[in-house]
Amino acid sequence: MNPFGEELGRYYECYLLLALAIVSEVFGSSMLKATNGFKKLLPSLGVIIGYGVAFYSLSLSLKTLPLGVAYAIWAGLGTVLTALVGITIYKENVNDKKILGLALIVGGVILLNSGGGH
């Protein structure tokens, strides 16, 4: 028995699955750079596992969430987090335009979610 009620429980579960999909996709994307063109085994396995978990979790979240909302959150936050991994781990350059672009992506995701589409 779910203490929050059945519908609220499904709501939280689908967002947890979506969060897992985002984190897994960011992990898989981040490992791509380390594969050296898929010549290194462990990072290559990380890509395969990361993307596998990401797409499976995303598909499960789509049982409840609308496709447009789920994909916008997944792609938008995945892009932002992957860019942050690039900046922090791979020491990629950051400038005002990059920061503005990332802020606009986050703003777009927030706008889509406030539209009441789910």
Biotite code that builds the C-alpha atoms (Angstrom):
import biotite.structure as struc

atoms = struc.array([
    struc.Atom([0.000, 0.000, 0.000], chain_id="A", res_id=1, res_name="MET", atom_name="CA", element="C"),
    struc.Atom([1.393, 3.351, -1.049], chain_id="A", res_id=2, res_name="ASN", atom_name="CA", element="C"),
    struc.Atom([1.034, 5.997, 1.715], chain_id="A", res_id=3, res_name="PRO", atom_name="CA", element="C"),
    struc.Atom([0.799, 8.748, -0.926], chain_id="A", res_id=4, res_name="PHE", atom_name="CA", element="C"),
    struc.Atom([-2.009, 7.153, -2.892], chain_id="A", res_id=5, res_name="GLY", atom_name="CA", element="C"),
    struc.Atom([-1.740, 5.090, -6.058], chain_id="A", res_id=6, res_name="GLU", atom_name="CA", element="C"),
    struc.Atom([-1.781, 7.956, -8.552], chain_id="A", res_id=7, res_name="GLU", atom_name="CA", element="C"),
    struc.Atom([0.724, 10.098, -6.673], chain_id="A", res_id=8, res_name="LEU", atom_name="CA", element="C"),
    struc.Atom([2.970, 7.049, -6.302], chain_id="A", res_id=9, res_name="GLY", atom_name="CA", element="C"),
    struc.Atom([2.978, 6.504, -10.094], chain_id="A", res_id=10, res_name="ARG", atom_name="CA", element="C"),
    struc.Atom([3.716, 10.203, -10.584], chain_id="A", res_id=11, res_name="TYR", atom_name="CA", element="C"),
    struc.Atom([6.807, 10.061, -8.360], chain_id="A", res_id=12, res_name="TYR", atom_name="CA", element="C"),
    struc.Atom([7.901, 6.729, -9.814], chain_id="A", res_id=13, res_name="GLU", atom_name="CA", element="C"),
    struc.Atom([7.826, 8.021, -13.381], chain_id="A", res_id=14, res_name="CYS", atom_name="CA", element="C"),
    struc.Atom([9.943, 11.036, -12.421], chain_id="A", res_id=15, res_name="TYR", atom_name="CA", element="C"),
    struc.Atom([12.426, 8.803, -10.581], chain_id="A", res_id=16, res_name="LEU", atom_name="CA", element="C"),
    struc.Atom([12.684, 6.655, -13.712], chain_id="A", res_id=17, res_name="LEU", atom_name="CA", element="C"),
    struc.Atom([13.167, 9.793, -15.788], chain_id="A", res_id=18, res_name="LEU", atom_name="CA", element="C"),
    struc.Atom([15.916, 10.977, -13.418], chain_id="A", res_id=19, res_name="ALA", atom_name="CA", element="C"),
    struc.Atom([17.623, 7.578, -13.759], chain_id="A", res_id=20, res_name="LEU", atom_name="CA", element="C"),
    struc.Atom([17.336, 7.880, -17.543], chain_id="A", res_id=21, res_name="ALA", atom_name="CA", element="C"),
    struc.Atom([18.948, 11.329, -17.465], chain_id="A", res_id=22, res_name="ILE", atom_name="CA", element="C"),
    struc.Atom([21.820, 10.313, -15.196], chain_id="A", res_id=23, res_name="VAL", atom_name="CA", element="C"),
    struc.Atom([22.449, 7.153, -17.241], chain_id="A", res_id=24, res_name="SER", atom_name="CA", element="C"),
    struc.Atom([22.453, 9.096, -20.504], chain_id="A", res_id=25, res_name="GLU", atom_name="CA", element="C"),
    struc.Atom([24.878, 11.661, -19.090], chain_id="A", res_id=26, res_name="VAL", atom_name="CA", element="C"),
    struc.Atom([27.131, 8.833, -17.894], chain_id="A", res_id=27, res_name="PHE", atom_name="CA", element="C"),
    struc.Atom([27.014, 7.120, -21.301], chain_id="A", res_id=28, res_name="GLY", atom_name="CA", element="C"),
    struc.Atom([27.650, 10.364, -23.180], chain_id="A", res_id=29, res_name="SER", atom_name="CA", element="C"),
    struc.Atom([30.505, 11.277, -20.858], chain_id="A", res_id=30, res_name="SER", atom_name="CA", element="C"),
    struc.Atom([32.125, 7.893, -21.416], chain_id="A", res_id=31, res_name="MET", atom_name="CA", element="C"),
    struc.Atom([32.096, 8.434, -25.209], chain_id="A", res_id=32, res_name="LEU", atom_name="CA", element="C"),
    struc.Atom([35.061, 10.780, -24.982], chain_id="A", res_id=33, res_name="LYS", atom_name="CA", element="C"),
    struc.Atom([37.021, 8.244, -22.937], chain_id="A", res_id=34, res_name="ALA", atom_name="CA", element="C"),
    struc.Atom([36.473, 5.388, -25.435], chain_id="A", res_id=35, res_name="THR", atom_name="CA", element="C"),
    struc.Atom([39.036, 6.776, -27.906], chain_id="A", res_id=36, res_name="ASN", atom_name="CA", element="C"),
    struc.Atom([36.799, 5.801, -30.825], chain_id="A", res_id=37, res_name="GLY", atom_name="CA", element="C"),
    struc.Atom([35.599, 2.642, -29.030], chain_id="A", res_id=38, res_name="PHE", atom_name="CA", element="C"),
    struc.Atom([39.175, 1.360, -28.777], chain_id="A", res_id=39, res_name="LYS", atom_name="CA", element="C"),
    struc.Atom([39.088, 1.159, -24.952], chain_id="A", res_id=40, res_name="LYS", atom_name="CA", element="C"),
    struc.Atom([36.940, -1.646, -23.553], chain_id="A", res_id=41, res_name="LEU", atom_name="CA", element="C"),
    struc.Atom([35.789, -0.337, -20.151], chain_id="A", res_id=42, res_name="LEU", atom_name="CA", element="C"),
    struc.Atom([34.641, 3.111, -21.306], chain_id="A", res_id=43, res_name="PRO", atom_name="CA", element="C"),
    struc.Atom([32.968, 1.449, -24.311], chain_id="A", res_id=44, res_name="SER", atom_name="CA", element="C"),
    struc.Atom([31.047, -0.854, -21.974], chain_id="A", res_id=45, res_name="LEU", atom_name="CA", element="C"),
    struc.Atom([30.112, 2.226, -19.933], chain_id="A", res_id=46, res_name="GLY", atom_name="CA", element="C"),
    struc.Atom([28.592, 3.798, -23.050], chain_id="A", res_id=47, res_name="VAL", atom_name="CA", element="C"),
    struc.Atom([26.581, 0.677, -23.883], chain_id="A", res_id=48, res_name="ILE", atom_name="CA", element="C"),
    struc.Atom([25.349, 0.169, -20.316], chain_id="A", res_id=49, res_name="ILE", atom_name="CA", element="C"),
    struc.Atom([24.643, 3.867, -19.789], chain_id="A", res_id=50, res_name="GLY", atom_name="CA", element="C"),
    struc.Atom([22.571, 4.203, -22.941], chain_id="A", res_id=51, res_name="TYR", atom_name="CA", element="C"),
    struc.Atom([20.829, 0.868, -22.336], chain_id="A", res_id=52, res_name="GLY", atom_name="CA", element="C"),
    struc.Atom([19.705, 1.894, -18.858], chain_id="A", res_id=53, res_name="VAL", atom_name="CA", element="C"),
    struc.Atom([18.808, 5.380, -20.125], chain_id="A", res_id=54, res_name="ALA", atom_name="CA", element="C"),
    struc.Atom([16.498, 4.217, -22.915], chain_id="A", res_id=55, res_name="PHE", atom_name="CA", element="C"),
    struc.Atom([14.920, 1.478, -20.810], chain_id="A", res_id=56, res_name="TYR", atom_name="CA", element="C"),
    struc.Atom([14.206, 3.889, -17.938], chain_id="A", res_id=57, res_name="SER", atom_name="CA", element="C"),
    struc.Atom([12.916, 6.528, -20.345], chain_id="A", res_id=58, res_name="LEU", atom_name="CA", element="C"),
    struc.Atom([10.562, 3.990, -21.927], chain_id="A", res_id=59, res_name="SER", atom_name="CA", element="C"),
    struc.Atom([9.164, 3.072, -18.509], chain_id="A", res_id=60, res_name="LEU", atom_name="CA", element="C"),
    struc.Atom([8.629, 6.719, -17.575], chain_id="A", res_id=61, res_name="SER", atom_name="CA", element="C"),
    struc.Atom([6.652, 7.161, -20.804], chain_id="A", res_id=62, res_name="LEU", atom_name="CA", element="C"),
    struc.Atom([3.956, 4.842, -19.460], chain_id="A", res_id=63, res_name="LYS", atom_name="CA", element="C"),
    struc.Atom([2.813, 7.835, -17.389], chain_id="A", res_id=64, res_name="THR", atom_name="CA", element="C"),
    struc.Atom([4.447, 11.002, -18.752], chain_id="A", res_id=65, res_name="LEU", atom_name="CA", element="C"),
    struc.Atom([3.538, 12.603, -22.086], chain_id="A", res_id=66, res_name="PRO", atom_name="CA", element="C"),
    struc.Atom([6.232, 12.028, -24.730], chain_id="A", res_id=67, res_name="LEU", atom_name="CA", element="C"),
    struc.Atom([6.900, 15.726, -25.393], chain_id="A", res_id=68, res_name="GLY", atom_name="CA", element="C"),
    struc.Atom([7.346, 16.604, -21.738], chain_id="A", res_id=69, res_name="VAL", atom_name="CA", element="C"),
    struc.Atom([9.481, 13.563, -20.904], chain_id="A", res_id=70, res_name="ALA", atom_name="CA", element="C"),
    struc.Atom([11.719, 13.952, -23.923], chain_id="A", res_id=71, res_name="TYR", atom_name="CA", element="C"),
    struc.Atom([12.168, 17.689, -23.352], chain_id="A", res_id=72, res_name="ALA", atom_name="CA", element="C"),
    struc.Atom([13.230, 17.089, -19.751], chain_id="A", res_id=73, res_name="ILE", atom_name="CA", element="C"),
    struc.Atom([15.475, 14.167, -20.721], chain_id="A", res_id=74, res_name="TRP", atom_name="CA", element="C"),
    struc.Atom([17.173, 15.933, -23.601], chain_id="A", res_id=75, res_name="ALA", atom_name="CA", element="C"),
    struc.Atom([17.366, 19.360, -21.963], chain_id="A", res_id=76, res_name="GLY", atom_name="CA", element="C"),
    struc.Atom([18.700, 18.333, -18.584], chain_id="A", res_id=77, res_name="LEU", atom_name="CA", element="C"),
    struc.Atom([20.906, 15.695, -20.202], chain_id="A", res_id=78, res_name="GLY", atom_name="CA", element="C"),
    struc.Atom([22.451, 18.379, -22.401], chain_id="A", res_id=79, res_name="THR", atom_name="CA", element="C"),
    struc.Atom([23.049, 20.712, -19.469], chain_id="A", res_id=80, res_name="VAL", atom_name="CA", element="C"),
    struc.Atom([24.526, 18.008, -17.251], chain_id="A", res_id=81, res_name="LEU", atom_name="CA", element="C"),
    struc.Atom([26.721, 16.659, -20.051], chain_id="A", res_id=82, res_name="THR", atom_name="CA", element="C"),
    struc.Atom([28.020, 20.166, -20.721], chain_id="A", res_id=83, res_name="ALA", atom_name="CA", element="C"),
    struc.Atom([28.802, 20.525, -17.012], chain_id="A", res_id=84, res_name="LEU", atom_name="CA", element="C"),
    struc.Atom([30.686, 17.208, -17.079], chain_id="A", res_id=85, res_name="VAL", atom_name="CA", element="C"),
    struc.Atom([32.654, 18.517, -20.057], chain_id="A", res_id=86, res_name="GLY", atom_name="CA", element="C"),
    struc.Atom([33.516, 21.685, -18.173], chain_id="A", res_id=87, res_name="ILE", atom_name="CA", element="C"),
    struc.Atom([34.418, 20.040, -14.860], chain_id="A", res_id=88, res_name="THR", atom_name="CA", element="C"),
    struc.Atom([35.969, 16.720, -15.867], chain_id="A", res_id=89, res_name="ILE", atom_name="CA", element="C"),
    struc.Atom([37.264, 17.305, -19.400], chain_id="A", res_id=90, res_name="TYR", atom_name="CA", element="C"),
    struc.Atom([38.229, 20.947, -18.698], chain_id="A", res_id=91, res_name="LYS", atom_name="CA", element="C"),
    struc.Atom([36.317, 22.314, -21.692], chain_id="A", res_id=92, res_name="GLU", atom_name="CA", element="C"),
    struc.Atom([36.124, 26.081, -22.072], chain_id="A", res_id=93, res_name="ASN", atom_name="CA", element="C"),
    struc.Atom([33.240, 27.993, -20.566], chain_id="A", res_id=94, res_name="VAL", atom_name="CA", element="C"),
    struc.Atom([32.145, 31.456, -21.609], chain_id="A", res_id=95, res_name="ASN", atom_name="CA", element="C"),
    struc.Atom([29.154, 33.773, -21.282], chain_id="A", res_id=96, res_name="ASP", atom_name="CA", element="C"),
    struc.Atom([27.439, 32.389, -24.402], chain_id="A", res_id=97, res_name="LYS", atom_name="CA", element="C"),
    struc.Atom([27.714, 28.814, -23.157], chain_id="A", res_id=98, res_name="LYS", atom_name="CA", element="C"),
    struc.Atom([26.297, 29.799, -19.753], chain_id="A", res_id=99, res_name="ILE", atom_name="CA", element="C"),
    struc.Atom([23.443, 31.705, -21.407], chain_id="A", res_id=100, res_name="LEU", atom_name="CA", element="C"),
    struc.Atom([22.670, 28.760, -23.684], chain_id="A", res_id=101, res_name="GLY", atom_name="CA", element="C"),
    struc.Atom([22.541, 26.341, -20.765], chain_id="A", res_id=102, res_name="LEU", atom_name="CA", element="C"),
    struc.Atom([20.326, 28.734, -18.791], chain_id="A", res_id=103, res_name="ALA", atom_name="CA", element="C"),
    struc.Atom([17.938, 28.997, -21.752], chain_id="A", res_id=104, res_name="LEU", atom_name="CA", element="C"),
    struc.Atom([17.706, 25.208, -21.967], chain_id="A", res_id=105, res_name="ILE", atom_name="CA", element="C"),
    struc.Atom([16.831, 24.968, -18.267], chain_id="A", res_id=106, res_name="VAL", atom_name="CA", element="C"),
    struc.Atom([14.319, 27.804, -18.697], chain_id="A", res_id=107, res_name="GLY", atom_name="CA", element="C"),
    struc.Atom([12.711, 25.970, -21.605], chain_id="A", res_id=108, res_name="GLY", atom_name="CA", element="C"),
    struc.Atom([12.347, 22.767, -19.590], chain_id="A", res_id=109, res_name="VAL", atom_name="CA", element="C"),
    struc.Atom([10.751, 24.727, -16.732], chain_id="A", res_id=110, res_name="ILE", atom_name="CA", element="C"),
    struc.Atom([8.369, 26.442, -19.166], chain_id="A", res_id=111, res_name="LEU", atom_name="CA", element="C"),
    struc.Atom([7.312, 23.129, -20.710], chain_id="A", res_id=112, res_name="LEU", atom_name="CA", element="C"),
    struc.Atom([6.617, 21.674, -17.289], chain_id="A", res_id=113, res_name="ASN", atom_name="CA", element="C"),
    struc.Atom([4.594, 24.656, -16.149], chain_id="A", res_id=114, res_name="SER", atom_name="CA", element="C"),
    struc.Atom([2.316, 24.321, -19.176], chain_id="A", res_id=115, res_name="GLY", atom_name="CA", element="C"),
    struc.Atom([0.141, 21.733, -17.444], chain_id="A", res_id=116, res_name="GLY", atom_name="CA", element="C"),
    struc.Atom([0.658, 19.102, -20.133], chain_id="A", res_id=117, res_name="GLY", atom_name="CA", element="C"),
    struc.Atom([0.634, 16.204, -17.634], chain_id="A", res_id=118, res_name="HIS", atom_name="CA", element="C"),
])
